[in-house]
Structure formats: structure tokens, C-alpha cells
Amino acid sequence: MAQYETNGGPLGCCLGMVVGILFSLLLGLMGLGQVTANVIGFLVHVDVATTIRIATAFFTLFGAVLGGYFGWRVGKRLYREYEPPVLKDRRRKAKAQPKGAK
């Protein structure tokens, strides 16, 4: 059982991280990753494939953190409190017995 305030922050954070990762990978594939790879290649002298991997990881991490932060904020604002779950009564009901029978 949760011992803290329930709100949409964790849900928004999760969704924001997914959107942030996808958006950052999209930017990396559109060419912004190549610019970052050139800068990383200038600072760390390794082959081109490694610099592109480092730039992709950097973009992904940055997108996840940024998306998670904004997702948390939006989730807390939009989903102030979760609706309580509706639980059905699953106990067996006793059958009605006639008054004279025992």
C-alpha cells in the first residue's frame, strides 16, 4: 500500500521520459547528433562510430531527464489525485433458506 500522496507525478514522469527519449532520438537522427558527434570527436579522439554512439547516449539521457521533469510537472497539474478503485464484493452470498427448514 502506498504511504505517500497519490498524484499524477509518477505517471507523467514515465510518459514524459518516453516522449523525451523518442523526441531526442528523432533530433539525433535528423542531424543534430552529427554536430554533437563532431564536437565529442574533437574532444575525445576515437573513431567515428564511437563518437556517434556517445552522442546518441548523451541525447537520450538528456531527453529522458528533461522529459521526465516536465512530465512530472504536467502530471501533478493534470492528475491531482487518482480516483479510488471500485472493488466488487466477491464474497458468496448465503442462499435464502425457508423459515421452517433447518
NUKEDO-675746 format. One record per residue: residue in three letters; y, x, z of N, C-alpha, C, O in turn. Coordinates in pm, whole numbers, plus 32768, in hexadecimal, padded with zeros to 4 digits. Layout:
% residues N
ALAYXZYXZYXZYXZ...
//
This chain:
% residues 102
MET7F8A80548000800080008000807C80588000808280BB804AALA80DD80377FAF815780867FA481AA8077802381BA80098058GLN81DD80E78053822D80E880CD82C280FE80B1830D811E810DTYR82EB80ED803883768106801483AD80907FC6836480327FA4GLU842D80957FAB847080287F658439801D7ED6843180807E8ETHR84137FA57EB083E07F937E2884547F727DCB84A37F177DE5ASN845D7FBE7D5F84C27FA47CF9848E7FD87C74841F800C7C6DGLY84DB7FCB7C0F84B07FF37B8A84C780857B6B84B480AF7AF8GLY84EE80D57BCD850781627BB6848F81AD7B7E849C81EF7B17PRO841981A57BBE83A581ED7B88837C81BD7AFD8356820F7AA9LEU8382813C7AE6836081077A6183C4813879F9839E8162798CGLY844381327A1B84AB816279BF849F81F779A684B782267937CYS847982437A0E846882D479FF83F782F2799F840483487948CYS838982AC79AE831682C27956833A82A078C5831E82EE786ALEU8376822D78B1839C820678298407826377F084058284777AGLY8465828E784484CD82EA78188495837177F184C583AF7792MET843083A1783A83F28420781883AC8418779183B584757740VAL836783AA77788322839A76F8838883977686837683D97620VAL83F2834A769784598342762F849E83C9761F84BA83F375AFGLY84BA840D768E84FB848F768784A784F7763E84DA854575EEILE842484F7765A83CB8556761683C58538758183D18592752ELEU83B384B9755E83AC849774D0842E84B47488842C84E67417PHE849F849774C7852184AF7488853A85457479856D85717412SER8516859474DE852D862474D684D38664746D84FD86C07427LEU8457863474608401866873F784338640736D8426868D730ELEU846D85CA736284A985A072E3851D85FC72BF85298626724CLEU8572861C732085E18679730585AD870372E085E487467289GLY8542872D7324850987B0730484CF87B5727884DB881A7233LEU84918747724C8459874471C684C48737715B84AF875F70E8MET853786FF717D85A286EC711B85ED876E70FF863D877370A2GLY85D587D7714D86168856712E865F889371A3867F890A71A0LEU867A8846720986C1887E727C866988E272C5869B893E7306GLY85E688D072BB8588892F72F9858B89B672B585758A1C72F6GLN85A689B9723285AB8A3871EA86228A8B721886188B057224VAL86938A48723287098A8F726586EA8ACB72ED870C8B3E7309THR86AA8A7C734286858AAD73C7861F8B1E73BC86258B7F7407ALA85C28B11735E855F8B7B734A85A28BFC731D85778C687346ASN86088BF472CC864F8C6D72A086958CAF731686948D2A7321VAL86D08C60736E87138C9873E486AD8CD8744086C38D457474ILE863B8C94745685D38CCC74AD85978D49746D857A8DAB74B2GLY85858D4773E985518DBC73A285B08E3373AC85838EA673AEPHE86308E1873B286928E8573C3868A8EC0745086968F397463LEU86748E6774B4866F8E97753F85E78ED6756185E28F3D75A5VAL857C8E9A753484F58ECB755184B68EF074CB84A38E997476HIS84968F6C74B784668F9B743583CE8F86742B837F8FDE744CVAL83AA8F0E73FB831E8EEE73E083178EAE7356837E8E9A7316ASP829E8E8D732982908E5572A282CB8DC8729A82E98D8A7300VAL82D98D977220831D8D17720782D08CA27242830D8C467278ALA824D8CA2723881FC8C32726C820E8C23730282158BB37336THR82158C92734882278C8C73DA82B08C5873FE82BE8C0A745CTHR83168C8273B3839D8C5173D283A98BBC73B883EF8B757402ILE83658B8A735083698AF9733683228AAE73A4834F8A4373CCARG82B38AE473D6826C8AA3744682C38AA174C482C88A3D750BILE83078B1074DF835F8B16755483D18AB2754683F38A6C75A5ALA840C8AAA74CD847A8A4B74B7844B89BC74C48493896874FCTHR83D3899D7492839C8916749F838388F3753183A28884755CALA834C8950757C83358938760B83B98924765583C488CE76ADPHE841E8973763184A18965766F84DD88DB7652850E889876ADPHE84D788B075D4850B882D75AF84BF87BE75F684FC875E7626THR843B87CA75FD83EA8763763D8409875A76D2841986EC7707LEU841287CA7715843287CA77A484BD879077BD84D187407818PHE851D87BA776D85A58787777B85AA86F1776385ED86A977ADGLY856586C176FD8562863276DF851E85E2774D854A8574776EALA84B286197786846C85D377F284C385C6786E84C8855C78ABVAL850786327893855D862E790A85D385D178F585F2857E794BLEU861585DE78848689858B7868866284F7785A86A4849F7891GLY85F784DD781185C88453780185988417788485B183A2789FGLY8554846678D6852684367959859A841279B4859583AD79FATYR8602846479B4867684497A0986BC83C779DF86D683707A31PHE86DA83BC795E871F8344793086C582C9793986F6825B7953GLY864482DA792385E6826B793285E0823979C185D881C079D8TRP85E482947A2185E5826E7AB08661821C7ACF865981B57B12ARG86D3824A7A9E875182037AB9875081787A7A877981167ABAVAL8724816F79FE872080ED79B986BA809279FB86D4801A7A0CGLY864680C87A2185DF80777A61860D803F7AE685F07FCB7B06LYS8655808F7B358688805C7BB586F07FEE7BA186FB7F937BF2ARG873B7FF87B3587A37F947B1C87697F127AE387907EA57B0CLEU870B7F1F7A8686D57EA77A45866A7E627A9986677DE77AA1TYR86137EAF7AD785A57E777B2585BF7E937BB885897EF37BF1ARG86117E417BF486387E5B7C7F85C37E4F7CE085B97E9C7D3FGLU856C7DF07CC784F87DE17D1F84897D9F7CD184A17D437C82TYR84117DCF7CE683A07D937CA183837D097CD8839A7CEE7D4EGLU83527CB37C8383277C2F7CAF82A77C3F7D0082507C8D7CD9PRO82997BF87D6F821D7C047DBB81A97BCB7D6B81B97B667D26PRO81357C0A7D7480C37BD87D2680927B527D5C80987B387DD4VAL80627AFF7D03802B7A7D7D297F947A8F7D367F507AAD7CD4LEU7F617A7E7DAE7ED37A8F7DC77E907A077DD47EC079B07E1CLYS7E2279F77D8F7DD8797B7D987D7E79807E137D4E79EA7E3AASP7D68790D7E4E7D0C79037EBF7C7F78FA7E867C5A78957E4BARG7C3179647E977BAE796A7E597B3D794D7EBC7AC879607E9CARG7B60791F7F317AF778FA7F917AB1787C7F617AEE78257F23ARG7A3278757F8079E777FC7F5B7A0F778B7FB77A1A779B8031LYS7A24771B7F7C7A4876A57FCA79C8765E7FF4796A76517FA6ALA79C776328070795075EC80A279457565805D79A8751F8049LYS78CB7543803B78B474C17FFB78C374538063789B746280D7ALA78FC73E7803A790E737580957886733780B2783B73118057GLN7867732D813277E872EF815B7801725F8183786B723E81B8PRO779F720B816877B0717F819477BB7178822C778671CF8272LYS77FF7114825F7819710982EF779970F883417791712B83B1GLY773870B3830F76BF7099835D76577108835175FA710B83A2ALA765F716282F175F771C882DC76187245832D768B726E833ALYS75AC7281836575BB730083AD75587362837F755673D383B1
//
